[in-house]
């Protein structure tokens, strides 16, 4: 790779050799000593702090059946509710699997039906 140099002398009027303005002044004497003392000799860098992911349900309150789902979860408790929900989802997946076997659908189509069922469940509020 070849190095490239740029010369400022070709510009109309030229840039000259020194910069005129507030940035062009140099810091010398007492100002430099005060500035040097105010800058730390070393800087500690710690690991970035990661925000904890929020465990809030994005479907909370959305859908026709969401209020029923939320009230049921409050009545039976979160742990028991999640157990019941897991069983219901497993049973529903089995029904879809049996349906796919009866019509001769391949596993890819079966997986697509399960994804569709999940999307519909979200829209209706069953996953609230």
PyMOL commands that place a pseudoatom at each C-alpha (Angstrom):
pseudoatom trace, name=CA, resn=UNK, resi=1, chain=A, elem=C, hetatm=0, pos=[0.000, 0.000, 0.000]
pseudoatom trace, name=CA, resn=UNK, resi=2, chain=A, elem=C, hetatm=0, pos=[1.491, 3.355, -0.984]
pseudoatom trace, name=CA, resn=UNK, resi=3, chain=A, elem=C, hetatm=0, pos=[1.566, 6.268, 1.436]
pseudoatom trace, name=CA, resn=UNK, resi=4, chain=A, elem=C, hetatm=0, pos=[-0.170, 9.435, 0.332]
pseudoatom trace, name=CA, resn=UNK, resi=5, chain=A, elem=C, hetatm=0, pos=[0.806, 12.905, 1.391]
pseudoatom trace, name=CA, resn=UNK, resi=6, chain=A, elem=C, hetatm=0, pos=[-1.310, 15.998, 1.004]
pseudoatom trace, name=CA, resn=UNK, resi=7, chain=A, elem=C, hetatm=0, pos=[0.107, 19.449, 0.717]
pseudoatom trace, name=CA, resn=UNK, resi=8, chain=A, elem=C, hetatm=0, pos=[-1.895, 22.524, 1.717]
pseudoatom trace, name=CA, resn=UNK, resi=9, chain=A, elem=C, hetatm=0, pos=[0.255, 24.894, -0.295]
pseudoatom trace, name=CA, resn=UNK, resi=10, chain=A, elem=C, hetatm=0, pos=[-1.758, 24.426, -3.481]
pseudoatom trace, name=CA, resn=UNK, resi=11, chain=A, elem=C, hetatm=0, pos=[-4.892, 26.080, -2.105]
pseudoatom trace, name=CA, resn=UNK, resi=12, chain=A, elem=C, hetatm=0, pos=[-5.712, 29.597, -3.219]
pseudoatom trace, name=CA, resn=UNK, resi=13, chain=A, elem=C, hetatm=0, pos=[-4.494, 32.025, -0.602]
pseudoatom trace, name=CA, resn=UNK, resi=14, chain=A, elem=C, hetatm=0, pos=[-2.578, 29.236, 1.177]
pseudoatom trace, name=CA, resn=UNK, resi=15, chain=A, elem=C, hetatm=0, pos=[-3.152, 28.039, 4.703]
pseudoatom trace, name=CA, resn=UNK, resi=16, chain=A, elem=C, hetatm=0, pos=[0.163, 29.286, 5.978]
pseudoatom trace, name=CA, resn=UNK, resi=17, chain=A, elem=C, hetatm=0, pos=[2.270, 27.595, 8.602]
pseudoatom trace, name=CA, resn=UNK, resi=18, chain=A, elem=C, hetatm=0, pos=[0.408, 28.558, 11.772]
pseudoatom trace, name=CA, resn=UNK, resi=19, chain=A, elem=C, hetatm=0, pos=[-3.207, 28.367, 12.786]
pseudoatom trace, name=CA, resn=UNK, resi=20, chain=A, elem=C, hetatm=0, pos=[-4.757, 31.620, 13.952]
pseudoatom trace, name=CA, resn=UNK, resi=21, chain=A, elem=C, hetatm=0, pos=[-7.497, 31.323, 16.512]
pseudoatom trace, name=CA, resn=UNK, resi=22, chain=A, elem=C, hetatm=0, pos=[-8.253, 30.075, 19.987]
pseudoatom trace, name=CA, resn=UNK, resi=23, chain=A, elem=C, hetatm=0, pos=[-6.998, 26.563, 19.243]
pseudoatom trace, name=CA, resn=UNK, resi=24, chain=A, elem=C, hetatm=0, pos=[-3.726, 27.943, 17.931]
pseudoatom trace, name=CA, resn=UNK, resi=25, chain=A, elem=C, hetatm=0, pos=[-2.514, 29.226, 21.281]
pseudoatom trace, name=CA, resn=UNK, resi=26, chain=A, elem=C, hetatm=0, pos=[-0.215, 26.931, 23.198]
pseudoatom trace, name=CA, resn=UNK, resi=27, chain=A, elem=C, hetatm=0, pos=[-0.399, 26.242, 26.895]
pseudoatom trace, name=CA, resn=UNK, resi=28, chain=A, elem=C, hetatm=0, pos=[2.822, 27.145, 28.689]
pseudoatom trace, name=CA, resn=UNK, resi=29, chain=A, elem=C, hetatm=0, pos=[3.968, 27.998, 32.165]
pseudoatom trace, name=CA, resn=UNK, resi=30, chain=A, elem=C, hetatm=0, pos=[1.524, 27.949, 35.082]
pseudoatom trace, name=CA, resn=UNK, resi=31, chain=A, elem=C, hetatm=0, pos=[-1.463, 27.085, 32.895]
pseudoatom trace, name=CA, resn=UNK, resi=32, chain=A, elem=C, hetatm=0, pos=[0.262, 23.893, 31.736]
pseudoatom trace, name=CA, resn=UNK, resi=33, chain=A, elem=C, hetatm=0, pos=[1.227, 22.908, 35.290]
pseudoatom trace, name=CA, resn=UNK, resi=34, chain=A, elem=C, hetatm=0, pos=[-2.352, 23.370, 36.546]
pseudoatom trace, name=CA, resn=UNK, resi=35, chain=A, elem=C, hetatm=0, pos=[-3.732, 21.406, 33.603]
pseudoatom trace, name=CA, resn=UNK, resi=36, chain=A, elem=C, hetatm=0, pos=[-1.180, 18.611, 34.031]
pseudoatom trace, name=CA, resn=UNK, resi=37, chain=A, elem=C, hetatm=0, pos=[-2.078, 18.243, 37.732]
pseudoatom trace, name=CA, resn=UNK, resi=38, chain=A, elem=C, hetatm=0, pos=[-5.799, 18.069, 36.980]
pseudoatom trace, name=CA, resn=UNK, resi=39, chain=A, elem=C, hetatm=0, pos=[-5.435, 15.184, 34.505]
pseudoatom trace, name=CA, resn=UNK, resi=40, chain=A, elem=C, hetatm=0, pos=[-5.194, 11.769, 36.219]
pseudoatom trace, name=CA, resn=UNK, resi=41, chain=A, elem=C, hetatm=0, pos=[-2.132, 9.627, 35.559]
pseudoatom trace, name=CA, resn=UNK, resi=42, chain=A, elem=C, hetatm=0, pos=[-4.248, 6.539, 34.923]
pseudoatom trace, name=CA, resn=UNK, resi=43, chain=A, elem=C, hetatm=0, pos=[-7.825, 5.765, 34.128]
pseudoatom trace, name=CA, resn=UNK, resi=44, chain=A, elem=C, hetatm=0, pos=[-9.687, 2.699, 35.350]
pseudoatom trace, name=CA, resn=UNK, resi=45, chain=A, elem=C, hetatm=0, pos=[-11.983, 1.048, 32.890]
pseudoatom trace, name=CA, resn=UNK, resi=46, chain=A, elem=C, hetatm=0, pos=[-14.543, -1.344, 34.311]
pseudoatom trace, name=CA, resn=UNK, resi=47, chain=A, elem=C, hetatm=0, pos=[-16.849, -3.759, 32.592]
pseudoatom trace, name=CA, resn=UNK, resi=48, chain=A, elem=C, hetatm=0, pos=[-19.891, -2.054, 31.109]
pseudoatom trace, name=CA, resn=UNK, resi=49, chain=A, elem=C, hetatm=0, pos=[-23.004, -2.360, 33.199]
pseudoatom trace, name=CA, resn=UNK, resi=50, chain=A, elem=C, hetatm=0, pos=[-25.664, -4.374, 31.389]
pseudoatom trace, name=CA, resn=UNK, resi=51, chain=A, elem=C, hetatm=0, pos=[-29.266, -3.616, 32.066]
pseudoatom trace, name=CA, resn=UNK, resi=52, chain=A, elem=C, hetatm=0, pos=[-31.236, -6.594, 33.299]
pseudoatom trace, name=CA, resn=UNK, resi=53, chain=A, elem=C, hetatm=0, pos=[-33.787, -7.728, 30.746]
pseudoatom trace, name=CA, resn=UNK, resi=54, chain=A, elem=C, hetatm=0, pos=[-37.321, -6.910, 31.739]
pseudoatom trace, name=CA, resn=UNK, resi=55, chain=A, elem=C, hetatm=0, pos=[-39.379, -10.029, 32.258]
pseudoatom trace, name=CA, resn=UNK, resi=56, chain=A, elem=C, hetatm=0, pos=[-42.627, -8.294, 31.446]
pseudoatom trace, name=CA, resn=UNK, resi=57, chain=A, elem=C, hetatm=0, pos=[-44.933, -10.016, 29.016]
pseudoatom trace, name=CA, resn=UNK, resi=58, chain=A, elem=C, hetatm=0, pos=[-45.227, -8.029, 25.790]
pseudoatom trace, name=CA, resn=UNK, resi=59, chain=A, elem=C, hetatm=0, pos=[-48.751, -9.412, 25.285]
pseudoatom trace, name=CA, resn=UNK, resi=60, chain=A, elem=C, hetatm=0, pos=[-50.013, -8.186, 28.661]
pseudoatom trace, name=CA, resn=UNK, resi=61, chain=A, elem=C, hetatm=0, pos=[-53.501, -6.806, 28.225]
pseudoatom trace, name=CA, resn=UNK, resi=62, chain=A, elem=C, hetatm=0, pos=[-53.671, -7.443, 24.467]
pseudoatom trace, name=CA, resn=UNK, resi=63, chain=A, elem=C, hetatm=0, pos=[-56.281, -9.646, 22.876]
pseudoatom trace, name=CA, resn=UNK, resi=64, chain=A, elem=C, hetatm=0, pos=[-59.820, -10.749, 23.531]
pseudoatom trace, name=CA, resn=UNK, resi=65, chain=A, elem=C, hetatm=0, pos=[-58.955, -13.375, 26.152]
pseudoatom trace, name=CA, resn=UNK, resi=66, chain=A, elem=C, hetatm=0, pos=[-56.146, -11.440, 27.883]
pseudoatom trace, name=CA, resn=UNK, resi=67, chain=A, elem=C, hetatm=0, pos=[-58.257, -10.216, 30.843]
pseudoatom trace, name=CA, resn=UNK, resi=68, chain=A, elem=C, hetatm=0, pos=[-59.420, -13.789, 31.577]
pseudoatom trace, name=CA, resn=UNK, resi=69, chain=A, elem=C, hetatm=0, pos=[-55.857, -15.076, 31.368]
pseudoatom trace, name=CA, resn=UNK, resi=70, chain=A, elem=C, hetatm=0, pos=[-54.542, -12.340, 33.693]
pseudoatom trace, name=CA, resn=UNK, resi=71, chain=A, elem=C, hetatm=0, pos=[-57.284, -12.898, 36.294]
pseudoatom trace, name=CA, resn=UNK, resi=72, chain=A, elem=C, hetatm=0, pos=[-56.776, -16.675, 36.180]
pseudoatom trace, name=CA, resn=UNK, resi=73, chain=A, elem=C, hetatm=0, pos=[-53.013, -16.223, 36.706]
pseudoatom trace, name=CA, resn=UNK, resi=74, chain=A, elem=C, hetatm=0, pos=[-53.698, -14.015, 39.743]
pseudoatom trace, name=CA, resn=UNK, resi=75, chain=A, elem=C, hetatm=0, pos=[-56.140, -16.530, 41.226]
pseudoatom trace, name=CA, resn=UNK, resi=76, chain=A, elem=C, hetatm=0, pos=[-54.150, -19.756, 40.782]
pseudoatom trace, name=CA, resn=UNK, resi=77, chain=A, elem=C, hetatm=0, pos=[-50.684, -18.232, 41.174]
pseudoatom trace, name=CA, resn=UNK, resi=78, chain=A, elem=C, hetatm=0, pos=[-47.902, -17.775, 38.660]
pseudoatom trace, name=CA, resn=UNK, resi=79, chain=A, elem=C, hetatm=0, pos=[-46.188, -21.136, 39.182]
pseudoatom trace, name=CA, resn=UNK, resi=80, chain=A, elem=C, hetatm=0, pos=[-49.350, -23.239, 38.915]
pseudoatom trace, name=CA, resn=UNK, resi=81, chain=A, elem=C, hetatm=0, pos=[-50.600, -21.111, 36.016]
pseudoatom trace, name=CA, resn=UNK, resi=82, chain=A, elem=C, hetatm=0, pos=[-47.387, -21.678, 34.035]
pseudoatom trace, name=CA, resn=UNK, resi=83, chain=A, elem=C, hetatm=0, pos=[-47.673, -25.441, 34.676]
pseudoatom trace, name=CA, resn=UNK, resi=84, chain=A, elem=C, hetatm=0, pos=[-51.240, -25.463, 33.361]
pseudoatom trace, name=CA, resn=UNK, resi=85, chain=A, elem=C, hetatm=0, pos=[-50.289, -23.320, 30.387]
pseudoatom trace, name=CA, resn=UNK, resi=86, chain=A, elem=C, hetatm=0, pos=[-47.401, -25.664, 29.552]
pseudoatom trace, name=CA, resn=UNK, resi=87, chain=A, elem=C, hetatm=0, pos=[-49.712, -28.684, 29.642]
pseudoatom trace, name=CA, resn=UNK, resi=88, chain=A, elem=C, hetatm=0, pos=[-52.271, -26.912, 27.446]
pseudoatom trace, name=CA, resn=UNK, resi=89, chain=A, elem=C, hetatm=0, pos=[-49.620, -25.936, 24.896]
pseudoatom trace, name=CA, resn=UNK, resi=90, chain=A, elem=C, hetatm=0, pos=[-48.236, -29.504, 24.854]
pseudoatom trace, name=CA, resn=UNK, resi=91, chain=A, elem=C, hetatm=0, pos=[-51.726, -30.946, 24.316]
pseudoatom trace, name=CA, resn=UNK, resi=92, chain=A, elem=C, hetatm=0, pos=[-52.424, -28.472, 21.544]
pseudoatom trace, name=CA, resn=UNK, resi=93, chain=A, elem=C, hetatm=0, pos=[-49.131, -29.375, 19.832]
pseudoatom trace, name=CA, resn=UNK, resi=94, chain=A, elem=C, hetatm=0, pos=[-50.084, -33.060, 20.053]
pseudoatom trace, name=CA, resn=UNK, resi=95, chain=A, elem=C, hetatm=0, pos=[-53.443, -32.343, 18.435]
pseudoatom trace, name=CA, resn=UNK, resi=96, chain=A, elem=C, hetatm=0, pos=[-51.685, -30.463, 15.623]
pseudoatom trace, name=CA, resn=UNK, resi=97, chain=A, elem=C, hetatm=0, pos=[-49.222, -33.363, 15.209]
pseudoatom trace, name=CA, resn=UNK, resi=98, chain=A, elem=C, hetatm=0, pos=[-52.021, -35.927, 15.011]
pseudoatom trace, name=CA, resn=UNK, resi=99, chain=A, elem=C, hetatm=0, pos=[-53.879, -33.747, 12.516]
pseudoatom trace, name=CA, resn=UNK, resi=100, chain=A, elem=C, hetatm=0, pos=[-50.745, -33.487, 10.352]
pseudoatom trace, name=CA, resn=UNK, resi=101, chain=A, elem=C, hetatm=0, pos=[-50.310, -37.285, 10.463]
pseudoatom trace, name=CA, resn=UNK, resi=102, chain=A, elem=C, hetatm=0, pos=[-53.922, -37.825, 9.409]
pseudoatom trace, name=CA, resn=UNK, resi=103, chain=A, elem=C, hetatm=0, pos=[-53.650, -35.537, 6.377]
pseudoatom trace, name=CA, resn=UNK, resi=104, chain=A, elem=C, hetatm=0, pos=[-50.095, -36.603, 5.482]
pseudoatom trace, name=CA, resn=UNK, resi=105, chain=A, elem=C, hetatm=0, pos=[-48.368, -33.257, 6.111]
pseudoatom trace, name=CA, resn=UNK, resi=106, chain=A, elem=C, hetatm=0, pos=[-44.582, -33.262, 6.417]
pseudoatom trace, name=CA, resn=UNK, resi=107, chain=A, elem=C, hetatm=0, pos=[-42.718, -32.036, 9.561]
pseudoatom trace, name=CA, resn=UNK, resi=108, chain=A, elem=C, hetatm=0, pos=[-42.027, -28.643, 7.976]
pseudoatom trace, name=CA, resn=UNK, resi=109, chain=A, elem=C, hetatm=0, pos=[-45.745, -28.029, 7.447]
pseudoatom trace, name=CA, resn=UNK, resi=110, chain=A, elem=C, hetatm=0, pos=[-46.437, -29.262, 10.989]
pseudoatom trace, name=CA, resn=UNK, resi=111, chain=A, elem=C, hetatm=0, pos=[-43.929, -26.775, 12.402]
pseudoatom trace, name=CA, resn=UNK, resi=112, chain=A, elem=C, hetatm=0, pos=[-45.557, -24.008, 10.359]
pseudoatom trace, name=CA, resn=UNK, resi=113, chain=A, elem=C, hetatm=0, pos=[-48.963, -24.879, 11.835]
pseudoatom trace, name=CA, resn=UNK, resi=114, chain=A, elem=C, hetatm=0, pos=[-47.537, -24.787, 15.363]
pseudoatom trace, name=CA, resn=UNK, resi=115, chain=A, elem=C, hetatm=0, pos=[-46.009, -21.343, 14.689]
pseudoatom trace, name=CA, resn=UNK, resi=116, chain=A, elem=C, hetatm=0, pos=[-49.339, -20.167, 13.291]
pseudoatom trace, name=CA, resn=UNK, resi=117, chain=A, elem=C, hetatm=0, pos=[-51.113, -21.434, 16.417]
pseudoatom trace, name=CA, resn=UNK, resi=118, chain=A, elem=C, hetatm=0, pos=[-48.660, -19.485, 18.593]
pseudoatom trace, name=CA, resn=UNK, resi=119, chain=A, elem=C, hetatm=0, pos=[-49.223, -16.283, 16.601]
pseudoatom trace, name=CA, resn=UNK, resi=120, chain=A, elem=C, hetatm=0, pos=[-52.989, -16.710, 16.837]
pseudoatom trace, name=CA, resn=UNK, resi=121, chain=A, elem=C, hetatm=0, pos=[-52.697, -17.373, 20.588]
pseudoatom trace, name=CA, resn=UNK, resi=122, chain=A, elem=C, hetatm=0, pos=[-50.755, -14.137, 20.998]
pseudoatom trace, name=CA, resn=UNK, resi=123, chain=A, elem=C, hetatm=0, pos=[-53.315, -12.145, 19.001]
pseudoatom trace, name=CA, resn=UNK, resi=124, chain=A, elem=C, hetatm=0, pos=[-56.234, -13.602, 20.944]
pseudoatom trace, name=CA, resn=UNK, resi=125, chain=A, elem=C, hetatm=0, pos=[-54.552, -12.968, 24.312]
pseudoatom trace, name=CA, resn=UNK, resi=126, chain=A, elem=C, hetatm=0, pos=[-53.957, -16.548, 25.435]
pseudoatom trace, name=CA, resn=UNK, resi=127, chain=A, elem=C, hetatm=0, pos=[-50.261, -15.755, 25.991]
pseudoatom trace, name=CA, resn=UNK, resi=128, chain=A, elem=C, hetatm=0, pos=[-50.931, -12.610, 28.053]
for i in range(1, 128): cmd.bond("trace and resi %d" % i, "trace and resi %d" % (i + 1))
show_as sticks, trace
zoom trace
